[in-house]
Amino acid sequence: MKAHESHRQSAPRTLGFYVITVSSSRFARRSEGKEYVDESGETAEEIIEKSGHTVTGRELVDDDAEMIVDALNDGLNRDEVDVVVFTGGTGVSPRDVTVEAIRPLLEKEIEGFGELLRAVSYAKIGSPAMLSRATAGLRSGKLVICLPGSPDGVETGLNLIMPDIPHVVFVARKRS
């Protein structure tokens, strides 16, 4: 049996996810006491639960590096969380700072995830796919995923990585 097949068999079957939506417009609406819809967070939660995993918490933050880092640390400090998923803030707008906030905190970056997401997105939407800076990486034995803010981007990204998440977490926690 190949190593990756053995890892997949040994990997945890159910993982805990913490979903963080990064959106200035939704954050402002919530701060003003207005109703808002978090389609990307809802899409992420639906895909995660359909995959047999659990969403242990959700959070909405502004496009603010300090808030993003605080939300990441909140997720990482929860024992029941194995994966932290960010939606939003991965584009090229001056307000998009999720990647700048998260990347320096990753112990290992999984560059292939962003590359694959952009390739699949290119087949769907063409050259605008190159504007996504989606990425993933590891921190403290947990997986951190930074996805685009659109529901379609969330769906595409999670559907790509979801089958391998238990394997990634297993390997990240392996001691030797």
N, C-alpha and C positions, 0 to 999 in steps of 0.2 A: 504494500500500500504506500502510495506517495505521501510525503510529509503534509502537504496541504489537505489531503483527504483525511488523514489521521487527525489533524487539527480541527477540521470541520466536525468530525464525529465527537471530539472531546469538548468542543466549544459549548458555552451555555446556550440553552434553547430559548430562554426568555430573558430579555434585557430591559433595564429601566432607561427611559429617555427623558431629557429635559429640553423643552422646545422654547427658544427665545426668538421673538420677532423683533427686528430692528426696523423701526419706521417712524420718521418724524411726524408725518401726517396723522397716523393712528395714535401716536403718543400724545400729540397736541389735542386731538378730539377727546381722548380719555381724560386728559388733564383739565379740559374745559367742562367735563361732566357730560359730554355728548356721546351718543351711541356711535360705535364704530364696528366694523367687521374685520376680523383678522383671517382673511381667506387663506393666506399662506400657512399660518399656524394651524388652522383647521385641516388643511390639506395634509400637512405633515403628520398631525395626530391621527388622521384617518389611515394613512399608509402604514404608519408604525403599528397601529393596533391591528390592522388587517394582516400584518406580517407576524402576528402572535406576540408582540412585545407590549410593554406598558409605558404610557406617558405618565411620569410621576409628578410633573409640574410644567407649567407654562408661564412665560413672562413676556411683557411688552416693554421695550426700552426705546429711547430716542437714539438718533444717529449721533451718539456722543461716546467717544473712546472710553472715558472713565465709566460710564454706565454699562457699556458693553463688557469691559473687563470685570466689573463687579458682578454682572449677571453670570459670566463664565465661572468666576470663583464660587458663586452661590451654587451653581449646578455641580461643579467638581467636588465641593465639600459635602454633598449629600451622598450618604452611603448607598442609597437605593438607585443612584444614577450611574449608568455605565457609558452613556452617550449623550453629549450635548449638541443640539442642532440649532444653528442660527439660520434664520431666513431674513434676507435683506442686507443691504449695505455692502454688496459685493461688486457693484458697478463702478463706473468711472466719474460719477458726479462728485463735486467737492464734498458733499455731505456723506458719501459712502466711505465709512472708515472702519467697517467691521474687520476687514482683512488686516489693516494696519494695526488695529488693537489686538487681534488674536495671534497673528503669525509670530511675533516675538516671544509669545508665551508657550508655543508648541515645542515639545522636546524633539519630535520628529514630524516632518511634514510629509504628507502622502500626495506628492505632486501629480501622480498618475490619475487621481480622482478628478481634479480640475481639467486636466488634459482630455480625459475621456468624456466628461460632461460637455466641454466645448465642442468636441468632435461630433457627438450625438446631436447637440443643439444646432450645429452648423447644418446637419442633414435636414433638420426641421425648419429652421428660420433663416439660414444663410449667414452672411458675414456679420450681422450684429452679435452672433454668438461669441465672437472674439472679445467683446466688451465685458464679459463676465470674468470675474477674478475668483470664482468659487474655488475652495480648497478644503482640505481635510488634514488632520494630524492627530498626534497623540500627546496627552498631558496626564501625568500621574496615573498611567494605566487605563485611561479612559479615552474614548474617541471623541474628537471635536470636528464637526462638519459645518462649513460655511456655505450656504446655498443662496442662489438668487432670491429676490423677494417676490417674484411672480409665482402664482400657484402652479403654472406650467413648469417653471424652473425647479420648484420644489419637488413636483411629481417626477420630473425627469431625473433629477439628482438622486432622490431617495430610491427610486426604482433601480438605478444603476448600482448603488452601493449596498442596499439593504440585504441582498443575499450573502454578502461577505462580511457584514458587520460582526456577527458572532465570532467568526474566524479572526478578524482583526483584533477584537477585544481579548480573545484567548491568547493570541501571540503576544499582544502588548503586555499581558500580565504574566507570561511565562518567565520563569526565573533562569532557566538554562536549557 
